[in-house]
Structure formats: C-alpha cells, structure tokens
Amino acid sequence: MFPDRTDGHNEMQDNKIQEIARTPEAVSELTTKETRELLDRAEKTLNKEPKLLEIPAKGQTVFVGDTHGDFDATQTIVKRYLSSDKKIVFLGDYVDRGEDSRANINYLLCLKLAYPANLFLLQGNHEGYGVFRFYPADFWEAADQELRQSYERVLLKLPLAVSTGNIIALHGALPDIGTLGDIAKVQPGDKAWQQAVWGDWQETAGDYLGIDAYTGRPQFGREYFDRVMKRFNKSILVRSHQPGSPRLMYTNRCLTIFTSHAYMPLRTIAIANWEAEINTANDLLIESI
C-alpha cells in the first residue's frame, strides 16, 4: 500500500505531482514553466532536510544504486518497493549516461514531494555539476542555461548520507571528518564533499592512496575504511559510484551496488530487513530488478 501523499499549497502543481506519481510517463508532459515550479518546490522541501538523514531502523530500508537516466529502473523500484513500511534510499547519480535523465530526475523530485517520509534522494557526483565539471555530462550540456542553473542549485541541496541502525549509506567514500554529525558542516566542493561523492575504494592495505591518474578520483584503502567506520560507530557502508569495484570489500562490510543498465546488465538493490540481525553486508538481501 502506498503511503499517504502530502498536501501542498499549489493546487495545480499538486495535481500534476500526484498525476506523475500515479502515472510516471506523464512526467514527459511537464512544460518548462512546470519544471521550474517543480524545482522551486523541491528546493523548499530539500531545505528542510539535514545533510545527514537519520532513518529509524524498523521495517525495511531499500538502497538503490546509480540510476543514471535509467527511467525504467526507477519506475520498477517505485512500483515494487514504495510502501508505508519501507524507506527507499537512492544513493545518487540520477542523470547523464542514460537516455532519460530529465524524466528520471523530474520523476524522482515529484516522488520526493509526494512521499517525503518514505523516499530519500542522496547526492552523487553527477548532481554536483554546479561546483565541479565532469564528463560525460549529457544531461547538463543539453539543458538551457537558466534551467541548468536551477537544477544545479536544487541538486546541490540533496543530503549527503543516511544513517540507519549500524549502516551508513552514501554515494562514494567516507568523508574524513571528526564525527558523523560533522556531515552537517560539509560544503559542496570542499575536501570532505569530494571524498563523499567522488571517492573510490580499493581492496588493498593503506589509508589515503592518492588521486587516480585516469579518473581524478581520490582513492582509499582498508585502513582508512576501518578508521573512519570506527569513528562513526558503524558496521556497514552501502554505496554505489564505482563500477569496477568488487561488490563486497573489507570483510563484507562495504557493499557497492548499481541499479542502471548504463553500467551493468543486472540492476541490483539491497534491502535491510530490520526484523533480522544485521552484522555485515552479507545480511542484506540483494535483489535484481
């Protein structure tokens, strides 16, 4: 059963948001004016969310990897998992690489407005175009300047991490900050932000391993992982971002998932069932969609 939708102040836009929530294909009918209204309302909603989302460890939490313009993947996830007893956490990278980036991000923003307590959107590196240019960036490059600037502003408001039970979830690597609560102090473009949305893990000994010469991404090893996870008092990291990564690393405590055909033939999600004991990522249910 779907959770109750929230009521808004703009009747026309509420009706459109609810229509899109019921019929995802309707998102392609959004006019430029309606898209600007959607972005304005999404910004107001996201301004109320902290950079670290704390979600109670009850029911089920569904973690979704990069969708990268794979609108079909997002629709499948919502149809299959969105309900009153589940929380869905998208781990970032909603645009670029796939064919339906605009539909994908607009649909997700509509869903965020319709179900703010059940669906959460984290920031990935492809949402950070406003502070750090990258390639490929087909979604960003195709947008006209005014609309692109609106997307840049809104998507940089997305939270950076989720804390639920003994799990921390984010897009890339762990930020080297004093406490988990210090995520609130992370600013777009700073060192901790780059670690959180651009960072890669390597299944090797070592702490900070330097910048990869090919990708330009910061690289981190097992000692770094152990050190920061202990500091945060967490057992499991769930993340996406790095298609070449093993699914499980660091004695099954680091899980990498992808939910887009842009990278993998199989699209996977991870589910934490809080009625069961969860000690490592092996205790999460991995499903293909």
N, C-alpha and C positions, 0 to 999 in steps of 0.2 A: 504493500500500500504506500502511495506517495505521501510524504509529509505535507501538512497544510502550507499553502503559499502565503506569503506575507502580503499585506495590503500596502499600497503606495499612495502618493499624493497626486499623481498624474494619471487620470483615468484612461486616456488614450494610450499612453505608454504602458500602463499596467495591462491593458487588454492585449496589446501586442506582445508583451513579455510572456503572458500566460498562453497566448496562442503558440508562440515559438516553443515554450516548454512542453506543450502537448503535441505540437507538430513541428519537429525540428527543421524540416525543409522550408518552412515559412521564413527562416532567418535570411534566405537569399532575397526576399522581397523587401528587406529594410532599405529605406531611402537613405541618402546621405544625411538628411536632417534627423531622421530617426536614429541613425547610427551615432550622431553627435549627442542626441538625448540619452541614448543608452550609455555612452561613455561618461557623460556627466553624472548620471545616476549611479553607475558602477563606482565612480571615483568617490562619491559621498559614502557609499557602503564600505568601500575599502579603507577609507579614512578612519572608520570606527574599529578596524581590526588591528591588533598589535602585530609586530613583525615576527613574534614567536606566538603561534597559536597553541594553546593548551587544551587538548581534547580529552574528556574523561575516557578511561579505559573500560568501556562497557559496550555490550552488543558486539558489533563488528566494525572494524575500520578497514576500508578498501583503499589500497595505494595504487595509483595509476602512474606509469612512466611517461616519457615523452610521447605526445600525440602528433606533433609536427604536421599540422594540416590534414591529419587523417580523421576527417569528419565522421566517417563510418565507425571508426573505433570509439569515438566519444559517444555517439548515439547508442552503440551497443552496450557500453558500460552503464550509461544512464538508465537504459531500459532494463538492464539485468540487475543492477545493484542499488539504484536510488530508492530508499525506503526509510521509514521512520526509525528503524532500529539499526541503521547503518550510517556511517560517516564515510564520504568519499573524499580522498585527498589526492589531487592532481599535483604532480611533482615538477611542473614547469615545462617549457618549450612547447607552446601551443601553435606556433606559426613557423613559416619557412619550411623548405624541403618538400612538403606535401602539396597537393593540388588545391586544397580547400581551406587555406589558412584563415581567410576572412570569415567564412562561415563557421569554422571551428571556434575561433576566439569569440566571435559575437554570440554564438550559441552558449558557450561556457559563461560569458558575462550575464546573459539572460538567466541562465540557471542559477547563478550566484545570487541574483536579485530575487528570484522566485523561491529559492531554498537556502537562505544564508546560514542556517544552523546545521545543514546536512552536507553541504558541498563546499570544499575549500580549494582554492587555487593558489599554489605557491609560485614563486618567481624562479624562472630559469634564465640561463644566459641569453636566450633568444628574446626574452622580454626586456633586456637591458640595452636595446639599440640606442636609447636616448643618451647613454653615457659612454658606450663602448661599441664602436663599429666592428662588424664582422662579416664573414662571407661563408655560405650563401645567406642572403637576406632578401629573398624574392618578395616576401610579403611587404617588407618595409620599403623596398625600392619601387614597388608598384603603386603605393599609396600617394595621393597628392600631399603637398607639404602640410597644409593645415590639418588634415585628418591624421597624417603620420605623427604630427606633434601631439595631437590629442591622445593617440594610442601610446606614444612614448610616456607621456605624463601619467596616464592611468596605470599602465602595466608596471611601472616602477613603484607603484603603491602596493603591489601584491606582497603578502607576507613572505618571509624567507624560510621559515621552518615550522614544523609541527612537533610538539612533544605530547606523547600519549603513552601512559604506562612506562615501561622500560625501553621504549622506542623513540628515537629521534628520526625525523624524515625531512630531507631537503633535496635540492637538485644535484649538487656536486660533491664537494668535500666539506669537512668540518671547519668552521672559522676558528682561528686561534685567538680566542677571547677569554677573559677571566672567568666568567660564569655563563651558564646557559642564558640567564636573564639579560646578559650584555648584548644579545642579538638585537635588543631594542635600540642599541646605540649604533648599529651598523648602518652606514650610509652608502647609497648607490655609487659605485666606482672606487670605494676605498679598498684597502687590502683584504679585510675580512669579507667584504662583499664578493670580491674576486675569488676568494677561496670557496665561498659557499655556492656560487653559481657556475664557476669555471673550473673548479679543482678536480683533478683526476687522482685515482688511487692505483698504486702498483703493488702487486703481491710480492713484496720484497722487504728486506730489512731496511731500516732507515727512518728518518724523520722527514724534514722537508728535503725533497730530492731535486729541486730546481725547476726551471721552466723548460718544457718540452720544445725543442728547436723547431719542430714541424708545426705543432698546433698552437704554440704560445701559451699553453695552459700550465698552471702550477701543478707539480706532481708531489704526492705524499706517500709515505711508506707505513709499515706496520707500527713502528714506534710512535709515530705521530698519531695514528688512529687510536692506539691504546691509551696514550697520554691524554688526549682530548676527551675521549669517551669516559675515562675515569673521572676527569674533571667535571663533566656534565652528569655523571652518575647514570649513564645509560648503558644498556647491554647490546642493543641492535641499532644499526643505521640502515634505513631504507632510502635508496636514491636511484637516479637514472643517469642521463647525461653522457655516459662513456660507453659507446657501443662495443669497443674492443675489450671491455673488462670481463673477467670471469663473473658468472652470476653470483657466486659466493666467494668471499675472501675473509681472511683473518679469523680462522676457526669458526666459520659460519656466522660471523657477527655483522658482516657487511653484505647487504643484498642489493644488486643492481638489476633493475627491470626496465623493459621497453614496451610501449603499447602503441607502436606505429609501424606500418609497413614501410615507412621511409628507411628503416634500418633492418628490420628482422622479418622473416617470413611468418613467424609466430609472434603474436602480440600477447604479452603476459601482464597480469596484475598480481598483487599479493594481498592476502586478507589476513588480518589479525582477528582471531576469534577469542574474545576476552573471557569467555567461559572456560577456556582451556588454559593450561600452563604454557607460558611463552618464555623460553630462556635464550634461544638462538633463532636465527632466521629460518632454520630448518623446521621450526614450529609454526611458521606461517604457511598458509595454503597458497600455492601458486596455481593460477588458472590461466588458460589460454582463451582468447576471445576471437 
